[in-house]
Amino acid sequence: MTPFKLPFLSTFDDSLILSVYIQPRASKNQICGIQGDELKIRLTSPPVDGAANKLCREFVADLFEISKSSVVIISGETSRHKRLRIIGNFPGQFKKTVSAIEEVLNKQQT
C-alpha cells in the first residue's frame, strides 16, 4: 500500500494545523475524504449559532484523543472551510491518529 499524501495537515511548533471542509446537517459524524487540499468532515449539527463549530472541535478532539480545549479554530469561524490548530505533543502523540486517517482515506480510494 502506498502512503497517502496528506495535503490538509502541517505542523507548527508543538501543534498540527488541520485544514478541513465541513459539511453540516449530515446523517452522521464522519471523515469522508479529501476535497481539494482539505479533509472533508460530515457533521450532524446545523451551521447555526456556532453549533457546527462546537461539534467540529469535539469531533476532532475525539479523533485525536485530546481535550476539546486543545482544538482551536484559527480561521473560518463562519465558513465551511476551516483551519484548526491541534495543540499537543507532536509527533509522538498524534502519529497513531494520523495513520488511522491515512488508512480510512486509503480504503475510500479502493
Secondary structure, DSSP 4 states (H G I P E B T S, - for coil): -PPPP-TTEEEETTEEEEEEEEE-S-SS-EEEEEETTEEEEE-SS-SSTTHHHHHHHHHHHHHHT--GGGEEEEE-TTSSEEEEEEESSTTTTTHHHHHHHHHHHHHHH-
